[in-house]
Amino acid sequence: MARSVLSGGVDIKDAFQDPRYTEAVYQRMHEIRRAADVRTYVEQQQSRARFAEWDARQQADLDRERAERDAPVHGSGWAGAGGTAGGSGRSARR
């Protein structure tokens, strides 16, 4: 079912209305929760550290993408308010 959703063959809404699909999802969620409950303190700390590292990388990537997106464009020939590109802002005609 998941492959059908990912390939576009089945709409996600239809998939979640199919009892076979929802049962499989809930079963897997239960298994994940059970595995999380039996982790040792050390495993929990290691997991938190790995998540913190991943989160820091994600944030750095987002910050870099925003900086690239928001950076001023140089050499575009755009004159800006009241002038020509590279000029004093005065018209050649008086």
N, CA, C and O atoms as CSV, one atom per row, in Angstrom:
chain,resi,resn,atom,element,x,y,z
A,1,MET,N,N,0.832,-1.191,0.000
A,1,MET,CA,C,0.000,0.000,0.000
A,1,MET,C,C,0.872,1.247,0.000
A,1,MET,O,O,0.592,2.199,-0.729
A,2,ALA,N,N,1.927,1.252,0.810
A,2,ALA,CA,C,2.810,2.428,0.882
A,2,ALA,C,C,3.442,2.704,-0.476
A,2,ALA,O,O,3.553,3.858,-0.890
A,3,ARG,N,N,3.853,1.650,-1.165
A,3,ARG,CA,C,4.428,1.846,-2.502
A,3,ARG,C,C,3.411,2.457,-3.439
A,3,ARG,O,O,3.754,3.302,-4.266
A,4,SER,N,N,2.165,2.041,-3.318
A,4,SER,CA,C,1.108,2.592,-4.177
A,4,SER,C,C,0.903,4.077,-3.902
A,4,SER,O,O,0.696,4.862,-4.827
A,5,VAL,N,N,0.962,4.458,-2.629
A,5,VAL,CA,C,0.812,5.867,-2.266
A,5,VAL,C,C,1.987,6.670,-2.802
A,5,VAL,O,O,1.806,7.719,-3.420
A,6,LEU,N,N,3.211,6.161,-2.557
A,6,LEU,CA,C,4.405,6.882,-2.989
A,6,LEU,C,C,4.497,6.998,-4.503
A,6,LEU,O,O,5.014,7.990,-5.015
A,7,SER,N,N,4.007,6.005,-5.219
A,7,SER,CA,C,4.061,6.054,-6.685
A,7,SER,C,C,2.919,6.872,-7.269
A,7,SER,O,O,2.906,7.155,-8.467
A,8,GLY,N,N,1.955,7.255,-6.423
A,8,GLY,CA,C,0.831,8.051,-6.905
A,8,GLY,C,C,-0.337,7.209,-7.359
A,8,GLY,O,O,-1.332,7.749,-7.841
A,9,GLY,N,N,-0.243,5.887,-7.219
A,9,GLY,CA,C,-1.329,5.007,-7.652
A,9,GLY,C,C,-2.532,5.047,-6.720
A,9,GLY,O,O,-3.658,4.783,-7.143
A,10,VAL,N,N,-2.294,5.379,-5.440
A,10,VAL,CA,C,-3.369,5.454,-4.452
A,10,VAL,C,C,-3.241,6.773,-3.720
A,10,VAL,O,O,-2.147,7.152,-3.301
A,11,ASP,N,N,-4.339,7.468,-3.565
A,11,ASP,CA,C,-4.368,8.731,-2.822
A,11,ASP,C,C,-4.202,8.435,-1.333
A,11,ASP,O,O,-4.724,7.435,-0.842
A,12,ILE,N,N,-3.489,9.286,-0.616
A,12,ILE,CA,C,-3.235,9.071,0.814
A,12,ILE,C,C,-4.542,8.994,1.606
A,12,ILE,O,O,-4.646,8.226,2.563
A,13,LYS,N,N,-5.529,9.784,1.211
A,13,LYS,CA,C,-6.826,9.752,1.901
A,13,LYS,C,C,-7.460,8.370,1.759
A,13,LYS,O,O,-7.988,7.815,2.722
A,14,ASP,N,N,-7.402,7.830,0.554
A,14,ASP,CA,C,-7.950,6.490,0.336
A,14,ASP,C,C,-7.178,5.446,1.130
A,14,ASP,O,O,-7.770,4.513,1.675
A,15,ALA,N,N,-5.863,5.599,1.197
A,15,ALA,CA,C,-5.041,4.642,1.929
A,15,ALA,C,C,-5.420,4.627,3.408
A,15,ALA,O,O,-5.508,3.556,4.007
A,16,PHE,N,N,-5.641,5.778,3.997
A,16,PHE,CA,C,-5.974,5.817,5.416
A,16,PHE,C,C,-7.403,5.387,5.699
A,16,PHE,O,O,-7.767,5.155,6.852
A,17,GLN,N,N,-8.204,5.280,4.667
A,17,GLN,CA,C,-9.554,4.757,4.862
A,17,GLN,C,C,-9.601,3.242,4.678
A,17,GLN,O,O,-10.631,2.616,4.927
A,18,ASP,N,N,-8.498,2.662,4.248
A,18,ASP,CA,C,-8.409,1.216,4.068
A,18,ASP,C,C,-7.988,0.592,5.394
A,18,ASP,O,O,-6.903,0.894,5.890
A,19,PRO,N,N,-8.816,-0.268,5.979
A,19,PRO,CA,C,-8.496,-0.842,7.288
A,19,PRO,C,C,-7.188,-1.633,7.300
A,19,PRO,O,O,-6.506,-1.666,8.325
A,20,ARG,N,N,-6.827,-2.263,6.198
A,20,ARG,CA,C,-5.566,-3.016,6.150
A,20,ARG,C,C,-4.381,-2.070,6.325
A,20,ARG,O,O,-3.425,-2.383,7.035
A,21,TYR,N,N,-4.452,-0.927,5.680
A,21,TYR,CA,C,-3.358,0.038,5.750
A,21,TYR,C,C,-3.259,0.635,7.148
A,21,TYR,O,O,-2.174,0.682,7.729
A,22,THR,N,N,-4.382,1.088,7.687
A,22,THR,CA,C,-4.338,1.715,9.014
A,22,THR,C,C,-3.910,0.708,10.078
A,22,THR,O,O,-3.194,1.070,11.012
A,23,GLU,N,N,-4.329,-0.527,9.954
A,23,GLU,CA,C,-3.910,-1.551,10.918
A,23,GLU,C,C,-2.402,-1.748,10.862
A,23,GLU,O,O,-1.752,-1.865,11.901
A,24,ALA,N,N,-1.842,-1.787,9.658
A,24,ALA,CA,C,-0.399,-1.957,9.504
A,24,ALA,C,C,0.356,-0.766,10.089
A,24,ALA,O,O,1.387,-0.941,10.739
A,25,VAL,N,N,-0.151,0.442,9.863
A,25,VAL,CA,C,0.489,1.649,10.391
A,25,VAL,C,C,0.450,1.635,11.918
A,25,VAL,O,O,1.470,1.874,12.564
A,26,TYR,N,N,-0.709,1.358,12.494
A,26,TYR,CA,C,-0.826,1.352,13.954
A,26,TYR,C,C,0.021,0.251,14.582
A,26,TYR,O,O,0.588,0.446,15.657
A,27,GLN,N,N,0.112,-0.897,13.929
A,27,GLN,CA,C,0.939,-1.983,14.440
A,27,GLN,C,C,2.401,-1.559,14.474
A,27,GLN,O,O,3.097,-1.787,15.463
A,28,ARG,N,N,2.861,-0.947,13.400
A,28,ARG,CA,C,4.259,-0.505,13.346
A,28,ARG,C,C,4.522,0.593,14.384
A,28,ARG,O,O,5.578,0.601,15.017
A,29,MET,N,N,3.586,1.505,14.562
A,29,MET,CA,C,3.742,2.555,15.570
A,29,MET,C,C,3.855,1.934,16.967
A,29,MET,O,O,4.648,2.387,17.793
A,30,HIS,N,N,3.068,0.909,17.217
A,30,HIS,CA,C,3.119,0.222,18.508
A,30,HIS,C,C,4.494,-0.422,18.712
A,30,HIS,O,O,5.054,-0.348,19.806
A,31,GLU,N,N,5.038,-1.052,17.670
A,31,GLU,CA,C,6.359,-1.676,17.763
A,31,GLU,C,C,7.443,-0.636,18.031
A,31,GLU,O,O,8.356,-0.875,18.821
A,32,ILE,N,N,7.344,0.510,17.379
A,32,ILE,CA,C,8.325,1.576,17.587
A,32,ILE,C,C,8.245,2.096,19.026
A,32,ILE,O,O,9.269,2.314,19.674
A,33,ARG,N,N,7.035,2.289,19.508
A,33,ARG,CA,C,6.848,2.781,20.876
A,33,ARG,C,C,7.406,1.782,21.893
A,33,ARG,O,O,8.065,2.169,22.858
A,34,ARG,N,N,7.137,0.499,21.666
A,34,ARG,CA,C,7.633,-0.539,22.571
A,34,ARG,C,C,9.159,-0.547,22.581
A,34,ARG,O,O,9.772,-0.655,23.644
A,35,ALA,N,N,9.765,-0.435,21.424
A,35,ALA,CA,C,11.233,-0.406,21.340
A,35,ALA,C,C,11.790,0.811,22.074
A,35,ALA,O,O,12.825,0.722,22.734
A,36,ALA,N,N,11.104,1.946,21.958
A,36,ALA,CA,C,11.559,3.154,22.656
A,36,ALA,C,C,11.446,2.989,24.169
A,36,ALA,O,O,12.285,3.493,24.916
A,37,ASP,N,N,10.427,2.296,24.611
A,37,ASP,CA,C,10.216,2.113,26.049
A,37,ASP,C,C,11.278,1.240,26.705
A,37,ASP,O,O,11.528,1.385,27.901
A,38,VAL,N,N,11.909,0.338,25.960
A,38,VAL,CA,C,12.866,-0.583,26.564
A,38,VAL,C,C,14.314,-0.141,26.395
A,38,VAL,O,O,15.230,-0.875,26.766
A,39,ARG,N,N,14.532,1.045,25.841
A,39,ARG,CA,C,15.902,1.540,25.699
A,39,ARG,C,C,16.501,1.852,27.062
A,39,ARG,O,O,15.801,2.251,27.992
A,40,THR,N,N,17.797,1.663,27.156
A,40,THR,CA,C,18.498,2.015,28.390
A,40,THR,C,C,18.705,3.528,28.430
A,40,THR,O,O,18.511,4.230,27.438
A,41,TYR,N,N,19.105,4.005,29.608
A,41,TYR,CA,C,19.379,5.434,29.758
A,41,TYR,C,C,20.480,5.879,28.795
A,41,TYR,O,O,20.381,6.943,28.183
A,42,VAL,N,N,21.520,5.072,28.663
A,42,VAL,CA,C,22.635,5.406,27.766
A,42,VAL,C,C,22.144,5.487,26.319
A,42,VAL,O,O,22.519,6.399,25.582
A,43,GLU,N,N,21.309,4.536,25.920
A,43,GLU,CA,C,20.757,4.558,24.553
A,43,GLU,C,C,19.901,5.800,24.329
A,43,GLU,O,O,19.939,6.398,23.254
A,44,GLN,N,N,19.139,6.181,25.327
A,44,GLN,CA,C,18.314,7.391,25.221
A,44,GLN,C,C,19.195,8.622,25.033
A,44,GLN,O,O,18.913,9.476,24.192
A,45,GLN,N,N,20.261,8.704,25.822
A,45,GLN,CA,C,21.174,9.849,25.719
A,45,GLN,C,C,21.861,9.873,24.350
A,45,GLN,O,O,22.015,10.936,23.748
A,46,GLN,N,N,22.272,8.700,23.864
A,46,GLN,CA,C,22.901,8.634,22.543
A,46,GLN,C,C,21.925,9.067,21.457
A,46,GLN,O,O,22.299,9.776,20.522
A,47,SER,N,N,20.697,8.646,21.581
A,47,SER,CA,C,19.671,9.023,20.608
A,47,SER,C,C,19.435,10.533,20.633
A,47,SER,O,O,19.309,11.164,19.584
A,48,ARG,N,N,19.376,11.100,21.825
A,48,ARG,CA,C,19.190,12.558,21.944
A,48,ARG,C,C,20.371,13.306,21.321
A,48,ARG,O,O,20.181,14.321,20.651
A,49,ALA,N,N,21.569,12.814,21.538
A,49,ALA,CA,C,22.765,13.458,20.977
A,49,ALA,C,C,22.753,13.381,19.457
A,49,ALA,O,O,23.067,14.362,18.782
A,50,ARG,N,N,22.390,12.211,18.908
A,50,ARG,CA,C,22.320,12.071,17.444
A,50,ARG,C,C,21.263,13.009,16.872
A,50,ARG,O,O,21.468,13.627,15.828
A,51,PHE,N,N,20.126,13.110,17.568
A,51,PHE,CA,C,19.082,14.014,17.097
A,51,PHE,C,C,19.558,15.463,17.146
A,51,PHE,O,O,19.303,16.224,16.213
A,52,ALA,N,N,20.235,15.852,18.206
A,52,ALA,CA,C,20.731,17.225,18.328
A,52,ALA,C,C,21.704,17.548,17.201
A,52,ALA,O,O,21.671,18.648,16.648
A,53,GLU,N,N,22.568,16.598,16.859
A,53,GLU,CA,C,23.507,16.809,15.749
A,53,GLU,C,C,22.760,16.942,14.427
A,53,GLU,O,O,23.064,17.825,13.624
A,54,TRP,N,N,21.787,16.071,14.203
A,54,TRP,CA,C,20.986,16.125,12.974
A,54,TRP,C,C,20.232,17.451,12.897
A,54,TRP,O,O,20.200,18.098,11.850
A,55,ASP,N,N,19.632,17.845,14.009
A,55,ASP,CA,C,18.862,19.087,14.047
A,55,ASP,C,C,19.755,20.298,13.766
A,55,ASP,O,O,19.345,21.220,13.060
A,56,ALA,N,N,20.966,20.301,14.312
A,56,ALA,CA,C,21.905,21.400,14.073
A,56,ALA,C,C,22.283,21.467,12.592
A,56,ALA,O,O,22.386,22.556,12.026
A,57,ARG,N,N,22.490,20.302,11.961
A,57,ARG,CA,C,22.802,20.285,10.519
A,57,ARG,C,C,21.625,20.803,9.702
A,57,ARG,O,O,21.808,21.557,8.746
A,58,GLN,N,N,20.415,20.394,10.082
A,58,GLN,CA,C,19.228,20.857,9.369
A,58,GLN,C,C,19.090,22.373,9.495
A,58,GLN,O,O,18.794,23.055,8.513
A,59,GLN,N,N,19.300,22.892,10.684
A,59,GLN,CA,C,19.187,24.334,10.908
A,59,GLN,C,C,20.247,25.089,10.121
A,59,GLN,O,O,19.964,26.137,9.541
A,60,ALA,N,N,21.473,24.558,10.099
A,60,ALA,CA,C,22.548,25.190,9.326
A,60,ALA,C,C,22.204,25.206,7.838
A,60,ALA,O,O,22.436,26.202,7.153
A,61,ASP,N,N,21.654,24.107,7.346
A,61,ASP,CA,C,21.239,24.052,5.934
A,61,ASP,C,C,20.155,25.084,5.643
A,61,ASP,O,O,20.211,25.780,4.629
A,62,LEU,N,N,19.173,25.180,6.530
A,62,LEU,CA,C,18.104,26.173,6.347
A,62,LEU,C,C,18.654,27.589,6.377
A,62,LEU,O,O,18.277,28.426,5.557
A,63,ASP,N,N,19.545,27.856,7.324
A,63,ASP,CA,C,20.149,29.192,7.423
A,63,ASP,C,C,20.929,29.534,6.156
A,63,ASP,O,O,20.850,30.657,5.657
A,64,ARG,N,N,21.690,28.552,5.631
A,64,ARG,CA,C,22.457,28.775,4.413
A,64,ARG,C,C,21.528,29.030,3.217
A,64,ARG,O,O,21.782,29.924,2.410
A,65,GLU,N,N,20.456,28.244,3.110
A,65,GLU,CA,C,19.504,28.437,2.019
A,65,GLU,C,C,18.841,29.809,2.106
A,65,GLU,O,O,18.663,30.480,1.090
A,66,ARG,N,N,18.478,30.224,3.312
A,66,ARG,CA,C,17.862,31.552,3.480
A,66,ARG,C,C,18.847,32.660,3.113
A,66,ARG,O,O,18.478,33.638,2.464
A,67,ALA,N,N,20.099,32.501,3.532
A,67,ALA,CA,C,21.117,33.510,3.230
A,67,ALA,C,C,21.327,33.607,1.721
A,67,ALA,O,O,21.447,34.706,1.181
A,68,GLU,N,N,21.371,32.469,1.042
A,68,GLU,CA,C,21.542,32.481,-0.411
A,68,GLU,C,C,20.336,33.110,-1.090
A,68,GLU,O,O,20.484,33.882,-2.037
A,69,ARG,N,N,19.148,32.781,-0.608
A,69,ARG,CA,C,17.920,33.309,-1.192
A,69,ARG,C,C,17.803,34.821,-0.975
A,69,ARG,O,O,17.374,35.552,-1.868
A,70,ASP,N,N,18.184,35.276,0.208
A,70,ASP,CA,C,17.998,36.677,0.571
A,70,ASP,C,C,19.190,37.563,0.246
A,70,ASP,O,O,19.134,38.775,0.456
A,71,ALA,N,N,20.272,36.977,-0.265
A,71,ALA,CA,C,21.474,37.763,-0.569
A,71,ALA,C,C,21.189,38.728,-1.707
A,71,ALA,O,O,20.455,38.400,-2.639
A,72,PRO,N,N,21.775,39.928,-1.629
A,72,PRO,CA,C,21.586,40.878,-2.723
A,72,PRO,C,C,22.248,40.345,-3.995
A,72,PRO,O,O,23.267,39.655,-3.946
A,73,VAL,N,N,21.650,40.678,-5.115
A,73,VAL,CA,C,22.173,40.252,-6.401
A,73,VAL,C,C,23.073,41.356,-6.924
A,73,VAL,O,O,22.622,42.489,-7.095
A,74,HIS,N,N,24.341,41.047,-7.183
A,74,HIS,CA,C,25.304,42.027,-7.675
A,74,HIS,C,C,25.461,41.879,-9.175
A,74,HIS,O,O,25.404,40.772,-9.712
A,75,GLY,N,N,25.660,43.015,-9.852
A,75,GLY,CA,C,25.919,42.982,-11.282
A,75,GLY,C,C,24.709,42.668,-12.118
A,75,GLY,O,O,24.843,42.230,-13.261
A,76,SER,N,N,23.528,42.884,-11.573
A,76,SER,CA,C,22.329,42.558,-12.332
A,76,SER,C,C,21.950,43.665,-13.293
A,76,SER,O,O,21.086,43.467,-14.146
A,77,GLY,N,N,22.581,44.836,-13.174
A,77,GLY,CA,C,22.235,45.950,-14.039
A,77,GLY,C,C,21.034,46.730,-13.537
A,77,GLY,O,O,20.608,47.697,-14.170
A,78,TRP,N,N,20.493,46.320,-12.414
A,78,TRP,CA,C,19.339,47.014,-11.863
A,78,TRP,C,C,19.796,48.341,-11.295
A,78,TRP,O,O,20.778,48.393,-10.555
A,79,ALA,N,N,19.099,49.410,-11.629
A,79,ALA,CA,C,19.539,50.749,-11.273
A,79,ALA,C,C,19.161,51.138,-9.859
A,79,ALA,O,O,19.834,51.976,-9.259
A,80,GLY,N,N,18.141,50.577,-9.325
A,80,GLY,CA,C,17.697,51.015,-8.013
A,80,GLY,C,C,16.847,52.269,-8.157
A,80,GLY,O,O,16.491,52.658,-9.269
A,81,ALA,N,N,16.525,52.893,-7.046
A,81,ALA,CA,C,15.645,54.055,-7.069
A,81,ALA,C,C,16.356,55.275,-7.615
A,81,ALA,O,O,17.398,55.679,-7.099
A,82,GLY,N,N,15.793,55.864,-8.664
A,82,GLY,CA,C,16.217,57.174,-9.144
A,82,GLY,C,C,17.520,57.239,-9.895
A,82,GLY,O,O,18.136,58.305,-9.891
A,83,GLY,N,N,17.986,56.214,-10.527
A,83,GLY,CA,C,19.239,56.365,-11.233
A,83,GLY,C,C,19.521,55.223,-12.179
A,83,GLY,O,O,18.724,54.302,-12.356
A,84,THR,N,N,20.684,55.325,-12.772
A,84,THR,CA,C,21.112,54.267,-13.676
A,84,THR,C,C,22.108,53.399,-12.959
A,84,THR,O,O,22.708,53.814,-11.968
A,85,ALA,N,N,22.285,52.209,-13.451
A,85,ALA,CA,C,23.210,51.291,-12.803
A,85,ALA,C,C,24.597,51.900,-12.799
A,85,ALA,O,O,25.124,52.253,-13.854
A,86,GLY,N,N,25.187,52.026,-11.640
A,86,GLY,CA,C,26.531,52.535,-11.518
A,86,GLY,C,C,26.621,54.033,-11.648
A,86,GLY,O,O,27.717,54.586,-11.557
A,87,GLY,N,N,25.528,54.703,-11.853
A,87,GLY,CA,C,25.552,56.152,-12.047
A,87,GLY,C,C,25.306,56.906,-10.756
A,87,GLY,O,O,25.156,56.317,-9.685
A,88,SER,N,N,25.268,58.231,-10.883
A,88,SER,CA,C,25.096,59.074,-9.705
A,88,SER,C,C,23.643,59.260,-9.347
A,88,SER,O,O,23.325,59.868,-8.325
A,89,GLY,N,N,22.750,58.740,-10.180
A,89,GLY,CA,C,21.325,58.923,-9.887
A,89,GLY,C,C,20.770,60.130,-10.616
A,89,GLY,O,O,19.567,60.380,-10.541
A,90,ARG,N,N,21.617,60.902,-11.332
A,90,ARG,CA,C,21.156,62.065,-12.083
A,90,ARG,C,C,20.885,61.678,-13.512
A,90,ARG,O,O,21.551,60.796,-14.055
A,91,SER,N,N,19.950,62.303,-14.112
A,91,SER,CA,C,19.625,62.071,-15.493
A,91,SER,C,C,20.678,62.701,-16.385
A,91,SER,O,O,21.252,63.728,-16.023
A,92,ALA,N,N,20.947,62.109,-17.548
A,92,ALA,CA,C,21.911,62.667,-18.494
A,92,ALA,C,C,21.397,63.948,-19.101
A,92,ALA,O,O,22.179,64.823,-19.471
A,93,ARG,N,N,20.071,64.067,-19.208
A,93,ARG,CA,C,19.490,65.300,-19.746
A,93,ARG,C,C,19.183,66.248,-18.610
A,93,ARG,O,O,18.772,65.824,-17.530
A,94,ARG,N,N,19.380,67.521,-18.850
A,94,ARG,CA,C,19.048,68.535,-17.842
A,94,ARG,C,C,18.033,69.462,-18.338
A,94,ARG,O,O,17.634,70.381,-17.623
